[in-house]
């Protein structure tokens, strides 16, 4: 019997331990209340969900089903408009040489995207195609945004502002339950599995509070609201260039999600060239303040 038992154990691989997140219910409750209230002046939370759905459609139209192979520079710039942390730094790559490098990396990232088991490896390879200095931290966000917006059901949002294990910052830190969170290192990796668990738990929280549709978009909104409140709490000292004092309670949230990419009542966008000129995108309006 002993040899047989050994044989069976080899045929039954041990499942990896599920990532455990200690999230604070009261903090989540306050953030949900704040985002619902803040959205009222702009047509309600449903309008934000619709804007995120449109953003997803734009990415699928340009990149889905390996259409990334036909991607051109203007299309890439159009997508960058709606990725706030990417558009701040990507300008040096918005030329034929830089674009070719990005397109090659994006093609490899999306090739085999149906297999989430390779997500961490593909994202690591994407980041490895670029320098690893501070000026290129946007690279991971580009990979995360592309995966999420092209296939939001399969890929949760995995940007650095959601969780950056090395910096010990992000949404997970802001909603972590504990007595001394500001002075602890949260032992959670910033890998695909962590973001899946986070979305599952936030989805359960939302359904327990009566939200049953557009859950994927509401999770993103909730996360952005949580991080927007963190930014606001810094008194304007953090990310001053892109997150100056807001004119309305949802401005930080829109910027984090890239929904402010097109300037109100204008075709000019917040994406700029190396020379500082604003990129112009015709006929696209996601979310503007109602007048």
Secondary structure as the mmCIF struct_conf table of DSSP 4:
data_model
#
loop_
_struct_conf.conf_type_id
_struct_conf.id
_struct_conf.beg_label_comp_id
_struct_conf.beg_label_asym_id
_struct_conf.beg_label_seq_id
_struct_conf.end_label_comp_id
_struct_conf.end_label_asym_id
_struct_conf.end_label_seq_id
HELX_RH_AL_P HELX_RH_AL_P1 UNK A 2 UNK A 11
BEND BEND1 UNK A 12 UNK A 12
HELX_LH_PP_P HELX_LH_PP_P1 UNK A 13 UNK A 19
STRN STRN1 UNK A 23 UNK A 23
HELX_RH_AL_P HELX_RH_AL_P2 UNK A 25 UNK A 38
HELX_RH_3T_P HELX_RH_3T_P1 UNK A 39 UNK A 42
TURN_TY1_P TURN_TY1_P1 UNK A 43 UNK A 43
HELX_RH_AL_P HELX_RH_AL_P3 UNK A 45 UNK A 63
HELX_RH_3T_P HELX_RH_3T_P2 UNK A 64 UNK A 70
HELX_RH_AL_P HELX_RH_AL_P4 UNK A 73 UNK A 80
TURN_TY1_P TURN_TY1_P2 UNK A 81 UNK A 82
HELX_RH_AL_P HELX_RH_AL_P5 UNK A 84 UNK A 87
TURN_TY1_P TURN_TY1_P3 UNK A 88 UNK A 89
HELX_RH_3T_P HELX_RH_3T_P3 UNK A 90 UNK A 93
BEND BEND2 UNK A 95 UNK A 95
HELX_RH_AL_P HELX_RH_AL_P6 UNK A 96 UNK A 110
TURN_TY1_P TURN_TY1_P4 UNK A 111 UNK A 114
HELX_RH_3T_P HELX_RH_3T_P4 UNK A 116 UNK A 118
HELX_RH_AL_P HELX_RH_AL_P7 UNK A 119 UNK A 128
TURN_TY1_P TURN_TY1_P5 UNK A 129 UNK A 129
BEND BEND3 UNK A 130 UNK A 130
BEND BEND4 UNK A 133 UNK A 133
HELX_RH_3T_P HELX_RH_3T_P5 UNK A 134 UNK A 136
TURN_TY1_P TURN_TY1_P6 UNK A 137 UNK A 137
HELX_RH_AL_P HELX_RH_AL_P8 UNK A 138 UNK A 150
BEND BEND5 UNK A 151 UNK A 151
TURN_TY1_P TURN_TY1_P7 UNK A 152 UNK A 154
BEND BEND6 UNK A 155 UNK A 155
TURN_TY1_P TURN_TY1_P8 UNK A 160 UNK A 162
STRN STRN2 UNK A 164 UNK A 164
TURN_TY1_P TURN_TY1_P9 UNK A 165 UNK A 168
STRN STRN3 UNK A 169 UNK A 169
BEND BEND7 UNK A 170 UNK A 170
HELX_RH_AL_P HELX_RH_AL_P9 UNK A 171 UNK A 174
TURN_TY1_P TURN_TY1_P10 UNK A 175 UNK A 175
STRN STRN4 UNK A 176 UNK A 176
BEND BEND8 UNK A 179 UNK A 179
HELX_RH_3T_P HELX_RH_3T_P6 UNK A 181 UNK A 183
BEND BEND9 UNK A 184 UNK A 184
BEND BEND10 UNK A 191 UNK A 191
HELX_RH_AL_P HELX_RH_AL_P10 UNK A 192 UNK A 208
TURN_TY1_P TURN_TY1_P11 UNK A 209 UNK A 210
BEND BEND11 UNK A 213 UNK A 214
HELX_RH_AL_P HELX_RH_AL_P11 UNK A 215 UNK A 233
TURN_TY1_P TURN_TY1_P12 UNK A 234 UNK A 236
TURN_TY1_P TURN_TY1_P13 UNK A 238 UNK A 242
BEND BEND12 UNK A 243 UNK A 243
BEND BEND13 UNK A 245 UNK A 245
BEND BEND14 UNK A 247 UNK A 248
TURN_TY1_P TURN_TY1_P14 UNK A 249 UNK A 250
HELX_RH_AL_P HELX_RH_AL_P12 UNK A 251 UNK A 257
TURN_TY1_P TURN_TY1_P15 UNK A 258 UNK A 260
STRN STRN5 UNK A 262 UNK A 262
HELX_LH_PP_P HELX_LH_PP_P2 UNK A 263 UNK A 263
TURN_TY1_P TURN_TY1_P16 UNK A 264 UNK A 265
BEND BEND15 UNK A 266 UNK A 267
STRN STRN6 UNK A 268 UNK A 272
TURN_TY1_P TURN_TY1_P17 UNK A 274 UNK A 275
HELX_LH_PP_P HELX_LH_PP_P3 UNK A 277 UNK A 277
STRN STRN7 UNK A 278 UNK A 280
TURN_TY1_P TURN_TY1_P18 UNK A 282 UNK A 283
#
